Each structure stands twice: as structure tokens, then as C-alpha cells.
Amino acid sequence: MLPLLGAPVQAQSTAFKQAVAEAASGDPALAEFYRVRDFAPLWTSSGDRSRRAALLKALDTAWVHGLPEMRYDVEGLRAAFRDADSPRARGLLDVQASTVFLQYAQDVQSGALSPSRIDKTIVRSLPRRDRLAQITAFSKSNASRFIKALPPQSNGYARLMKAKLEMEKTIGAGGWGPKVTAAALKPGQSGPQVVALRDRLIRMGYLKRTVSATYDAALQVAVQRFQQDHGLAADGVAAKITLREINTEPTERLKSIIVGLERERWMNFELGPRHIMVNIPDFHARVMENGKEVFATRVVVGKNTSDRRTPEFSDEMDHMVINPTWNVPRSIATKEYLPKLQENPNAHSYMRLVDASGRTVNRAEVDFTQFNARSFPFDIKQPPSNRNALGLVKFMFPNKHNIYLHDTPAKSLFGRESRAYSHGCVRVADPFDFAYELLSKQERDPEGFFKTTLAKGKETWVYLDKPVPVHLVYQTAFAPAKGNTQYRRDVYGRDARLWDALAQAGVVLRAVQS
């Protein structure tokens, strides 16, 4: 048994030190940590009682954060603390506890998964802490306070944690009741399926208790509120898509929340006091300033195909281009434009073909049938105009993925409920207003400046005096400061893959009794 916890002389015995050195030898960070402290114990001396207790408490409650609790084997660690009965056993145990601590610290601080291994379109750089610096700082700190400060301290994370607990209580109370089996319901109808709809919305908190069997005005308002919270057209009609969302079980919503917490941990870094947040499944871009939304616009994101899905990453917007030229990406030029040029050399005559020397190509002198996707030697450019594919302005945060925000002449798509149609870039519904907001920090009259520049009709680069961080995220569950938790559809299926990976790692769903 671990003596409470052994006399200092015994803890520092040669056998203890040799065991520590042996156990830590395969981990450079821990090997250096213990070497610097002359192999003194961190967890297994009589003075480490509070440190052990803090770690075990954190591991016991890892599930609260939606973490894979089985990964840490808290009961095995607790038994080892109880049963270690020799200097060697305590030495091996000390390194084991440090290893478990570092794993937990990394998981709760910056995520339990390596997302790019699960989905290559999640190219986020995780805010991993240096392991040696982490455990060194811990060894010099109050253990409980240090561990408490590990998770993201953002309001968004705290609100999702609250939403998780509420959903677990909902599951513990039996859920939201029977599903609605009707194909569709609308105001004025009555009958048992209207009652089922009413009862389910009551249990979700969207409607006060009533005995009406009719799809009345109160039920219509409740449906509209539900639709608003789920990114649906708020027409108050319970059609196919709305009923599908209403019939989604709380266990599925809990999965979305747990995945959302993991994504929040990936973003556990300074987002910037002023930043742009593009939530892909929400089809919106927002300018945030000191935690508050100062501008929002609808967006169109990449189509759900392997080569068009908008990736997740963060970068900095440093300029906008007014009256942009569209430099057609080679993949689009060869897949979409080359076949049309082979059929008709004058196809898309408003596009310029440019050779390697930058000279405009005379199409009449080219036999396009001699080229394939690999050998096509020209660049294709669309000059500035109202019909330009990028519209009249694009917003640049240079990145290796060639993703940016831009205007578009295809305005009709913004009226659709689901807006995944682009080649990967993000089309903005209100690009001029977006530009005014970005310029408001450096121009006395941002609207006048923009319109004057636009009227020149020439491609003009306008640099931002202070670059603005841009975060392309994928939150299907998020909790605003006011109102209900918001849910969006998993348009790319990314969350389903992430949940499977979390479950495989050991995350489990729990029901909590109120």
C-alpha cells in the first residue's frame, strides 16, 4: 500500500529514481521534467495528497466535458495509488500519473481528437501546449486551480456545457415523447398527429400546456420559434424537413453538443477582439467585436462533393479587391471550361485566355481539341464586370486552400434555406455592407470611399490597416448569449464522423436525473 506516502528518504531511494528514469525514458518531455527535478516524485510522496485528489476528481468528471473517460482509466490509477507498496512501484506509478495528467490536460484544453486524420477538410491547427512547459507549470501551481483553468474559458464553451447538462436531464426524464408520424401538418388541421406535435413542442419548451387538438395560432408560433432555432424557414408550417428536425431525438442533439464542445476546444486560443466567424452549416458570416455581433450576412458555402466542401481553418483577412478579376482555378478551367472550348472556341467569349507570357490568346488560332486537363497551357481570366463570378468585391485572407469571401451575381441562392452550392469559396449576400463594416475602422466615410472606388471600374486592392482574423467553423450546435441552443443540419456529414471517432475513443452518452 502507498505509505502516506512514504518517508522522504524512501521516496528518493535509488530504486524509485531508477524506476522513474526507466518509465520516462520513452517520453522526452517527461524524461527532461524528471531529470531537472532530480527524479523527485510529483504524485507519490506524502506531500502530494492534494495533487492526487485533484487529478482523480478531474478524471472522475471528464465525462462532463464530453471526453473519452475510458482513455484515462481512473479506477486503475486509483487502485495503483492504493496498492503501490515499493519504491519501484511508486516510481513507475509517478510517471504513469504524469502521463495520464498530460493526456487529460491536452484533451480538455485543445481537443481529444486529431481532426485532420478523421476528415481531411478539417485543416485546423490545434492549439497544443508544450508538454514539458505544461507539467512544469503544473508542478509549481495549485493543482485544483490549475486543472480548473485547463478547459476553454470562453462563454460559448460554458453555454454549451450548460446545454449538455440540460439535454442529459431531458434524456433522463424520458425525452420528448412520441414522434410525429404525419408526413406534414399545417395550420387549421386537427387530430391525433396535431396533438403529438403539440405535446412534443410542449416537452421541448416551445409551447405552454394546452389541450387543444387544433393546429391553432399558438401552435403555429411555437413551430416558427422551433424553425428559427434550427435554421429553417420560419413559416410556421410543419412540413417534411421541419418534422424531421422535430422528430430528432435528444440523444442525437446530445451528440451534436458533445462534438460542438470538442470543436470549441480546437478553438481554445485568442480569436481576436474583432474577428469574422463563418459558420458553414449555419450559412452565415458574422463580424464579432468584444464578444458581440456587430454585423451578420447570409452566405453560400461549398457544395457537398469531395472537391467542393468549404474547409475549416483560421487565417487573417488583410485586403479586399474592388472590381476583381476572376482568375479561374485550374481545376475549374480544365473540368468545366476546356470541354466547352473544345466544342466551340468562342464559348464564354467574355473570358480572356492568357498564355504563359501574360498575353491574351486569339482563340481563332487555337485548336483546343489537342489539349487535355494536364496539357492545357492557358490561364482563364474574367475581367471586372457586373457578371463577374466574384461579383464586384472579394475579401482576401491569403491561404493555401485558395478560399476567400466574395460577392456573386447569383443572388437567388441566398433565398434558399440550405445554401451549399459554391466551388468552396464563401459567397456573401450583403457584400457592400460587409465592406462598409470592415472599412469603418479606417475610413471616415466607408460607404462613400467604397462607392467612389467601385465607380472607377478598375481592379483596386484596398488593404485593411489592421488585419482581421477569419475563422471558418462548423458548429451544428451552438448556444448564443440569449435564447435557446441552436442546431443546424450536418450538411457535410463531418459531425457524424467526429462523433464516431469520439465514441470509439471512449465517449459515452449519459442520462442525468434531475
N, C-alpha and C positions, 0 to 999 in steps of 0.2 A: 504494500500500500504506500502511496505517495506520502512520506512523512510531512508534517505541516511546515514546510515541505522539505524537511531535511536540514541538518545543520549546515551553515555556510561552508565549512571545511569539506563536508561530504559532497555538497553540490558542486564544488570546484575541483573535485577529485580528477585524477588523470583519466580514469575510466569515463567520467562524464564528458570531459573535453574531447577525448578520442571519439566518443560516440557522436558528439555534435559535429566534429570535423568530418567524420565519415558520412553522416546523414546529409550534411550541407554541401558536400563536395560536388554534387551534380547540379547545383543551383548557384551560379556565380554571385548573384545578389546576396543570397543568404550566407554563402561562404565568406564574402567580404564583410558582411554585417557582423557575424560572429567572430571573425578574426580581429576586427577592430576593437571589439569589446572583450578580447581575450577569452572568448568562449564562455562568458558568463551567461547564466540562464536568463531567459526573458519570461518564462511561464511557470517554471517548476521549482522555484525557491519559495521559502516560507513567506517572503515579502510580495509574492506575485498573486496573492489570493484575489484581489480586486480585478486584476488584469484578466485572470482566467474567467472570473464570473462575468465580466463584460463581454468577452468573446463568446462564451456559451450562451448568454442571453441573446446576443445578436444572431447567432446561428439558429437558436430556437425560433426566432421570429423572422427568419429570412423569407418565409413564405408570404409574409405581409407585403413585401416588395415585389412579389411575383417572381422570386428567384428559385433556382433549382436546389431545394434544400437537401436532396439526397446527395448532391455533389460534395457536401461538407461532412457528412457522416457524424453529426453532432453527438449521437449516442455512443458511437465508437470512441470519439475523442473524450467524452465524459468518463467512459469506462477506463480509458487509458490513464487519465488523471487519477482515477481512484485506485488503480491496480499497480501502477509503476512502483516497483519495490527494490530497484537497484540503481546505482549511479548510471550505468549504461542505459537502462530502460528510460531513465529520466532524460538523458541526453538525446536519445532518439525521439522521445516524446516532445522535447522542447522544439526541435526542428519541425516535427510534424505539425505542431500547433502554429508555428510561424508560417508554414506553407499554407495551412488552411486559412489563417488570417489574411494572407496576401491574396488568396483566391477570392475570398469573400469581399475584401476591400475593392478589388478590381471589378467584380461583378456588380456590386451595389453602386459603385462610383461611375463606371463607364460602360456597363453592359456585360451580360453573361455570354453573349454570342459574338462571333466574328462575322458580321452580316454579309460581307462580300463572298464568303465561302458558301453562303446559302442562296444568294441572289446577286449575280454579277452587276446588276443595275443599281445596287446599293453601294456606292463608292465613297461612303463617308469615312473620313479619317477619325478614328475613335480617340477620345482624349485620355489615353492610357497614361497613368502616372509611372514614374520611375520606381521600380520595386525596392531598390536599396534606399532611396530617399524616403519612400513611404514607411518602411518598417523602422528606419532610423528615427523619423519624426514621431512615430507612434511610441517608440521606446522612451521618448523624452516627454511624453504628454500624459495628461489624464486619460486613461483608457476609455472610460464611458463617454466623455465629451468628444474624444477623437472619433470613435466609432459612430456616434450620433451625427457627426458632421460629414460623414462619408457620402451619403446619398445626395442627389441634386437638391439644392435648397430653393429651387425655383417654385413660384406659385403654381405653375402648371403641373409640376410633379405632385405637389401637395394636394391639389384638387383631384388629380387622377387617383391618388391613394385613397382619398375620401370616397370617390365614386366606386372604387374597387370594393371597399368595405360595404357600401350600401348595396351593391349588386350581390355580394356574398350573403347579406342578410335577406335579400329578395329570394335567392335560391333556397336559403334555409327555411323561409316561410312558405315554400311551395311554388314559387314562381308567379307567373301572371295568369294562370288558369288556362282553360281550354283554348285551342286555336280557333280562328275564324275560318270556316271551310268554304264560305261563299267565294265565287270567282271574282265578284265585285259588288260593292254596295254604294248607294248614293242617297243624298237627302230625299226624304219623303217615303222611303221604304220602311217596312216594319217586318217583324218576325223574329224567329229564334236566332238567326245569324246576326241580326242587328243587336240583339241582346248580348250575344257573345262578343261582338265588337265593343259594345258599351262596357261590359264587365272587364274586358282586358284593358281598356283605356283607363278605367277606374283604378285597377290594380297598379297600373303604370304611373298613376298620379296626374293624368291629364283631364280627369273629369270627376266632379263630385258625385257622390252616390245618388242614384235616381232609379226609379222603377219603370221609366218609360221604355216601351218596346219599339219606339219610332225613331228613325234617323232624323232627329229634330235639330234645331239651330244650335243647341248646346253641344250635341254630339259632333256636329259639323265643325264647330270652333275647336273642339278637342282634337279632331283629326287634323285640322290645319296646324295646330301647335305641334302635334307629333311630326307632321311633314316638315315643318321648319327646323325641328331639332335633328332631322335625319337627311337634310339636304335635298328634299323633294319639292316639287311644285306644290305650293300651299293652296290647293283649290278646294280642299275640304271633302273631296270625293275619295272613297276607299276603293280605288281601282287595284289592278293586279300588283303593281310594284309596291304601292303603299301597304297592301295587305301582306305581302311577302315580308316587308320590314316589321309590321306589327306582329306577325307570327314568329319572328326570330326569337328564339328562346334566350333567357337571361344567361345561360351558360355560354352561348356564343358571344353575347355582349361582354361577358367577363373575359373571354379570350382576347377580344379587341382591346380591352383596357389593359390587360397584362402585357400585350405586345406594345401598347402605347407607352407603358412605363419603361419598357426596355428601350424604345426609341428615345424617350426623354433622357435616359442615361447616356445614350450615344451623343446627346447634345449638351452634356454637362460641361459647358465652357461658356465664356462670355460671348453672348450673341451680338453684343454691340448695343449701346444705349438707343441708337436709331438703326433699324435694320428692316430688311424686306423678308417676309415669310411667305413662301409659295407652298400651300398645302395641296398636293397633287390630287388626292381623291375628293377634296373639298372644292376643287376647281375655282379657287380664289387666291389672289395675291393681296397681301396686306403690308402696309408700312406701319411699323411699330416704333413708338418713341417713349422711352422710360416706362415700358410695360403697358402702354395704352395704344390702341389702334387709332391712327390719325388719317388713314386712307385705306380703302378697300375697292377691289375691282374683280369682276369675273374673269376667268381665264379659260383658255383651251389648252389642254396638255397632250402629250404624245398618245398616239393610238396604241391599243393593246395588242401589238405584234412584237416579235422578238427584236426587231431592229428599230422600233419607233418609241418604245416606252421612255418617258422622261426619267432620267436617273436622279438619285438622291445625293446631294453633296452641298457643300458651302463654299462660297467664294466672295469676292468683293466687286461690286459694280463701281467702275471708275469713269465711265463716259457713256454718252448717248450719241447716236448718229441720226441727225435730222436729214430727211430726204436720202435714205440709204440706197446704195446699190446692193442688189442681192447677188452674192457670189454663190451660185448654185453648188451645193455639196456634190462631190464627185459621185457618191452613191446614187443621188437623185439624177444627176446628169446622165449617167450610163444606164440606169434602170428604167427611167421614165422618159427622158428626152431623146436619147440616141435612137431607140426604136421608131419614134415618130419622125426623126430626121431621115432615117433610112427609107421611110415610106414617102416622105415629102420634104425635100431640103428646105423649103420655105415655111415649114411648120414653126409656130411660135416665132413669127418674124420680128416681134418686139424684143427678142432676146439677142444679145451680142455673143458671138463666138470669138474667142481670143486665143491666139497661138502662144507658144512659149516665150515669144519676144514681146508680148503685150499688144500685138497688132490685131485689129479686127479682121476676121476672116470673111472673104467673099464666098458665100455658100454655093454660088453657081459653079465655083471652081473645085468643089469637093465632092468626091464620091463617098458618101457616108457608109455605104454597104461594105466597104473594105475594112471597117473598124468593128471591134467588139468591145466589151466592157473594159478589158485590160489594155487594149491598144489605142483607145480613143484619145487623141492628143490635145484636145482643146478644153479650155475653160468656158463656162457659160455664165454670162452676167446679165442681169436685168437692170437697166438704168432706172434712176428715180422717177416715180410717177405715181398717180393715184391707184394704178392697177398693180403696182409692185407687190410681190408676195409678202414683203416685210412691212407693207403699208408705208406710212410717212415718217416713222421713227422706230428705232430699235435701241434697246438698253443693254449695254455690254458689261459683262463680268468675265473677261477672257479666261477660258478654261479648256482643258484638253478634250472635253466632250463636245465642244462646239455648240453649247447650249446658251441661249440668251432669251430675253423677253422682247416682244415686238408687236407692233400694230399689224393689222391684216385687213385686206379688202373684203374678206369673207365674214361679214358681220352677223349673218343669220345664225351661225353656230352658237353664238353666245346666248341665244334664246332657248337652247336645249337644256334639259335637266342634267344629262350626263354629257361631259364635254371632253372626250378623249379622241381627238381626230388629227392632231398635227404629226409632223415627222419627228417630233421630240422636243422642239423648242416650245416656249410658252407664249401663246398669243394673248394679248391684253385687250379687254373690251373697251377700256377708257384710257387709251394711251396718252392723249393730250393732257388730261387731268393728272395722270401719273407723272408726266414730265413736269408739270407745274409744281407738283408736290416735291419732287426731287430738286428742282431749281430754287425752291422757296428759301433755301438756306444760303443762297449766294447771289440772288438777283432781287432787286427791289421790286421789279415788276416781272415776275417769272412768266406770266401769260403773254405779256407784250413782247418780251425777249424771244420766247419760243415762236410766236406767230411771225415776227419780223424775220427770223432766221428761216422759217419754213417757206415764207413767201419768195425767198430768193431762188427756190427750186434747185439749188445746188447741194450736193452732199456735203454736210458740215458736221464735224466732230465737236462735241461740247463736253469738256471734261468737268467732272464734279470736283469742287475744291476739296471735299473730304469724301473719300470712297465710302460706300455704304455696303455693309455685309449683306449678302443674299443667302438665304437658307432654303433649299428645295427639300421639303419634308414630305412624309407620307403618313399622316395621322388619321386613322379611321375612327379613333375615339379620342376626344379632347374635351376638356372641361373649361369653359370660359369663366371669367370672374363673376358674371351674373347669368342666371338661368340654368337650364338643365344640361347634363352631359350631352355632347353632340356625337352622333355616329354617322359615318359615311360608308358607302359600299367599297369593298376591296377590289377596286377596278382592275388592278394588275395581278391579283392573287398573291401579292407579296406577304400580306399578313398571315395568310393560311400557311405559307411555307415557314414563316418565322415561328408561328405557334407550334407547328410540328417539331421544329428544332428545339424549342424551349421544352416541350413535353418530353422529347427524347432525352434532354439533358436532366430532367427530373422535376420540372414544374408541374404542379397538380392543382386542379380546381378544388376549391373548398366551399362548403356551405357554412354560414355562421348563424347561430341562433341569436335572435335579438334579446 
